[in-house]
Amino acid sequence: MSVTLLKNCPALPNIPWEERPQGCSDVVWRYSGNPIIPRDLLPTSNSIFNSAVVPFKGRFAGVFRCDDKRRVMQLHRGFSDDGLHWQIEAERIHWQCDDPEVGHWIYGYDPRVVWIEDRYYITWCNAYAGWPTIGVGYTYDFETFYQLENAFLPYNRNGVLFPRRINGNYAMLSRPSDRGHTPFGDIYYSESPDMCYWGRHRFVMGTAGGWQSTKIGAGPVPIETTEGWLLIYHGVLTSCNGFVYSMGAALLDLDQPWKVIRRGAPYLMSPQKLYECVGDVPNVVFPCAALVDGATGRVAIYYGAADTVTALAFARVDELVDFVTSNAM
């Protein structure tokens, strides 16, 4: 196994963790207590999934997709001492925004959260004029949330920020789409000097057959390593029973992240457990967040299962990079 060093990644000694089960050879393995967040954790929730968490003041905080019993997609904040047991606020996040056009809330889903410089930035799939685009906001304390301009015109999903500026600019991955449950989708890269005006759009990678033959989208915030940006992403296969969402990985160039160094051909994990195969949307593994311990290279991956519950899986950075390298397409 090669030695992969993490860059700009602090130690996280209290990362939620469970060792690989005896006899398991998988690069990514599931937490034995899955799902960690049930669909009905809140009295008003139909489902809680596709959510993002970060370390926060020695504990953990996050922004959670909670579809309520009207089936309206909402974003709620939550806190945890151990990253496993979560207290999610019953009231949705109310964003402060100077522009009533931007701040007019319709729905929001599939958030990502990342610390950049002096605050936590949140991206999510936001409704503008009733159609999906990438919403952007931030918080300093997970108490007050500020909404900025939407990053792009509709239609777009899966906006994922890099954890630092690249060549002086903020950087984001996204997946241009359409009005519906998109039957296509490639990953693109964009830059911004101020988190408001986005441009320099570049194609990163597209579909590639098999488990990722219909569409792909960025997952957790990319992890900076000496081998490149480690990107965990989802890929979709159209089966005779509908879409099947699985998890894969690729390495992107550190200075020009729209350039793919290597990309794994097999999936890392596919929906195989009951809570991944049965739910509001069957057969979905959808990664949205990854905690990383810079001292040990341990990774805890949070993912939505069957668009219904939140689950957790584990990996090691060395093994993920080796997987991509040894199984490159």
C-alpha positions in Angstrom: 0.0 0.0 0.0 1.3 3.5 -0.9 1.6 6.2 1.8 -0.8 9.0 1.1 -0.5 12.1 3.2 -3.4 14.4 4.0 -2.9 18.1 3.5 -4.5 20.9 5.5 -6.4 18.4 7.6 -6.4 18.7 11.4 -6.5 15.8 13.8 -10.0 14.6 14.8 -9.4 12.1 17.6 -13.1 11.9 18.5 -14.1 10.9 14.9 -16.9 8.3 15.0 -15.3 5.0 14.3 -15.7 1.3 14.1 -13.0 -1.1 12.9 -13.5 -3.2 9.8 -15.5 -6.3 10.7 -13.5 -9.5 10.8 -13.5 -11.3 7.4 -14.5 -8.1 5.6 -12.2 -7.0 2.7 -14.3 -4.0 1.5 -12.5 -0.6 1.2 -15.7 1.0 2.7 -17.6 -0.8 5.4 -20.9 0.0 7.1 -21.5 1.0 10.7 -23.1 -1.9 12.6 -25.6 0.4 14.2 -27.1 1.8 10.9 -29.1 3.7 10.3 -27.9 6.3 12.8 -30.8 8.7 12.1 -34.3 7.2 11.7 -36.9 8.8 9.4 -39.1 9.8 12.3 -36.5 11.3 14.7 -38.7 14.5 14.6 -42.4 14.3 15.2 -42.9 16.2 11.9 -40.4 14.3 9.8 -41.3 11.9 7.0 -37.6 11.2 6.4 -34.1 12.5 7.3 -31.4 11.8 4.8 -28.7 13.3 2.4 -27.3 15.5 5.2 -23.9 17.0 6.0 -21.9 17.2 9.3 -18.7 18.9 10.4 -16.6 19.1 13.6 -17.7 21.9 15.8 -16.3 23.0 19.2 -15.1 19.6 20.2 -18.4 18.1 19.2 -20.2 17.8 15.8 -22.8 20.0 14.1 -24.7 19.6 10.8 -27.4 20.7 8.4 -30.0 18.0 7.8 -32.5 17.4 5.0 -35.8 16.7 6.8 -38.7 16.2 4.5 -41.8 16.9 6.6 -45.2 15.2 6.6 -46.4 17.6 3.9 -43.5 16.2 1.9 -41.9 19.6 1.8 -38.1 19.5 1.7 -36.6 21.5 4.6 -33.1 22.1 6.2 -32.7 21.8 9.9 -29.6 22.2 12.1 -28.4 19.5 14.5 -25.8 18.7 17.1 -24.0 15.6 18.4 -21.4 14.7 21.1 -20.2 11.6 19.3 -21.3 11.9 15.6 -23.6 9.0 16.1 -26.5 10.2 18.2 -28.0 13.4 17.0 -30.4 16.0 18.3 -32.0 17.8 15.4 -33.9 21.0 15.9 -37.6 20.7 15.3 -37.8 24.1 13.6 -36.2 24.5 10.2 -33.4 26.9 9.6 -34.6 30.5 8.9 -32.0 32.3 6.7 -31.2 35.9 7.1 -31.0 37.6 3.6 -30.9 41.2 2.5 -32.6 40.4 -0.8 -36.2 39.2 -0.6 -36.0 37.6 -4.0 -33.2 35.4 -3.0 -34.4 34.8 0.5 -37.9 33.8 -0.5 -37.9 30.2 0.9 -39.7 27.5 -1.2 -37.7 24.4 -0.4 -34.1 23.2 0.2 -32.4 19.8 0.1 -29.2 17.8 0.0 -26.9 20.2 1.9 -23.1 20.2 2.2 -21.2 22.0 4.9 -17.5 23.1 4.8 -15.2 25.3 6.9 -13.4 27.9 4.8 -11.1 30.5 6.4 -13.4 31.9 9.1 -16.9 30.4 8.7 -18.9 27.4 7.8 -20.4 27.6 4.3 -23.5 25.7 3.4 -24.5 24.7 -0.2 -27.8 23.0 -1.0 -30.3 22.5 -3.8 -32.4 25.6 -3.6 -35.6 26.6 -5.3 -35.4 29.7 -7.4 -38.6 30.6 -9.3 -39.7 27.1 -8.3 -36.8 25.3 -10.0 -33.6 23.8 -8.6 -30.3 25.7 -8.4 -27.4 25.9 -5.9 -28.1 27.9 -2.8 -25.2 29.3 -0.8 -25.1 30.5 2.8 -22.9 30.6 5.8 -22.9 30.5 9.6 -20.3 31.2 12.3 -22.0 29.4 15.1 -24.9 27.2 13.8 -27.2 29.7 15.5 -27.6 32.4 12.9 -27.6 31.5 9.2 -27.0 34.0 6.4 -28.1 33.4 2.8 -26.1 34.7 -0.2 -26.9 34.8 -3.9 -27.6 31.6 -5.6 -24.5 30.4 -7.3 -26.0 29.5 -10.7 -29.1 29.8 -12.8 -31.6 26.9 -12.7 -31.2 24.1 -13.3 -28.4 22.7 -11.1 -27.8 20.3 -8.2 -25.0 18.8 -6.1 -23.1 22.0 -5.4 -20.0 21.0 -3.4 -17.4 23.6 -2.3 -13.7 22.8 -2.0 -12.3 23.4 1.5 -10.0 26.2 0.5 -9.4 28.7 -2.3 -7.7 27.4 -5.4 -5.5 29.8 -7.3 -7.0 32.6 -5.2 -10.7 31.8 -5.9 -13.4 29.8 -4.2 -14.1 26.6 -6.1 -17.2 24.5 -6.5 -18.3 21.3 -8.2 -21.9 21.1 -9.5 -24.1 19.1 -11.8 -26.2 21.0 -14.3 -29.5 19.3 -14.7 -33.1 19.9 -15.8 -36.5 20.5 -14.1 -37.3 17.0 -13.2 -35.7 13.9 -11.7 -32.8 14.3 -14.1 -32.0 11.3 -16.4 -28.6 12.7 -17.1 -25.8 14.6 -15.4 -22.0 15.3 -15.5 -19.7 17.0 -12.9 -18.5 20.5 -13.7 -16.1 22.9 -11.9 -16.6 26.7 -11.3 -14.7 29.4 -9.6 -15.6 32.7 -7.8 -13.6 35.5 -6.3 -16.3 36.5 -3.8 -18.8 33.6 -3.4 -21.2 35.6 -5.5 -20.1 35.7 -9.1 -19.2 32.3 -10.6 -17.4 31.5 -13.8 -14.5 29.8 -15.4 -16.7 26.7 -15.8 -14.9 23.5 -16.7 -16.0 20.0 -17.5 -14.6 17.5 -14.9 -16.0 14.1 -15.8 -19.1 12.4 -17.2 -20.9 9.1 -17.0 -18.8 6.0 -17.6 -21.0 2.9 -18.0 -22.2 0.3 -15.5 -23.1 1.6 -12.1 -22.4 5.3 -13.2 -24.0 5.1 -16.7 -26.9 7.5 -16.2 -25.6 10.4 -14.2 -23.0 11.3 -11.6 -22.7 14.0 -8.9 -20.1 15.1 -6.3 -20.6 13.8 -2.8 -18.7 15.0 0.3 -16.3 18.0 0.3 -13.2 16.8 -1.6 -10.3 15.6 0.7 -6.9 17.2 0.0 -4.1 14.6 -0.2 -0.6 14.5 -1.6 -2.0 12.4 -4.5 -4.7 14.9 -5.4 -8.2 15.9 -4.3 -9.9 12.7 -3.3 -13.5 13.0 -4.5 -16.1 10.6 -3.3 -19.1 10.8 -5.6 -22.4 9.1 -6.5 -23.2 7.3 -9.7 -26.5 6.2 -11.1 -27.5 3.1 -13.1 -30.9 2.9 -14.7 -32.2 -0.6 -14.1 -35.5 -2.2 -15.1 -36.7 -1.2 -11.6 -35.5 2.4 -11.8 -32.5 4.3 -10.7 -29.8 2.7 -8.5 -27.4 5.1 -6.7 -23.9 3.8 -5.7 -20.7 5.4 -4.3 -17.4 5.7 -6.1 -14.2 7.7 -5.9 -11.7 9.6 -8.1 -8.6 11.8 -7.8 -8.5 15.3 -9.1 -5.5 17.5 -9.8 -4.7 19.8 -6.8 -4.1 23.0 -8.9 -6.5 22.3 -11.7 -9.3 20.2 -10.2 -11.2 19.9 -13.4 -8.4 17.5 -14.5 -9.0 13.9 -13.5 -5.9 12.1 -12.5 -7.5 8.7 -11.9 -11.0 7.3 -11.5 -12.1 4.0 -10.0 -14.0 1.7 -12.3 -15.8 -0.4 -9.7 -18.1 1.2 -7.1 -17.0 1.5 -3.5 -20.4 0.7 -2.1 -23.8 0.0 -3.6 -27.3 -0.4 -2.0 -27.4 -3.9 -0.6 -28.7 -3.6 3.0 -32.4 -3.5 3.7 -32.4 0.2 4.8 -30.6 1.1 1.5 -32.9 -1.0 -0.7 -36.3 -0.3 0.9 -37.7 3.2 1.5 -39.3 6.2 -0.2 -36.8 5.8 -3.1 -35.4 2.3 -3.2 -31.8 1.4 -4.0 -30.0 4.6 -3.0 -26.6 5.1 -1.4 -26.0 8.9 -1.5 -22.8 10.2 0.2 -23.0 13.8 1.5 -20.3 14.3 4.1 -17.0 12.9 5.2 -15.2 13.5 8.5 -11.4 12.9 8.3 -8.9 12.5 11.1 -5.7 14.0 9.8 -3.6 12.1 12.3 -4.7 8.6 11.3 -6.3 9.0 7.9 -9.6 7.5 9.2 -12.7 8.6 7.3 -16.4 8.5 8.4 -18.8 8.9 5.5 -22.4 10.0 6.1 -24.8 8.9 3.4 -28.5 8.9 2.7 -30.1 5.5 2.4 -33.2 4.9 0.2 -34.0 8.7 0.5 -35.4 7.8 3.9 -32.7 7.5 6.7 -29.1 8.6 7.4 -26.4 6.0 7.6 -22.6 5.9 8.3 -19.7 4.1 6.7 -15.9 4.0 7.3 -12.8 3.9 5.3 -9.1 5.0 5.4 -7.6 7.6 3.0 -4.7 5.3 2.1 -7.0 2.5 1.0 -9.3 4.8 -0.9 -6.5 6.3 -2.9 -5.0 2.8 -3.5 -8.5 1.6 -4.6 -8.7 4.4 -7.2 -5.2 3.8 -8.4 -5.3 0.0 -8.7 -8.8 0.0 -10.2 -8.5 3.0 -12.5 -10.6 2.9 -15.6 
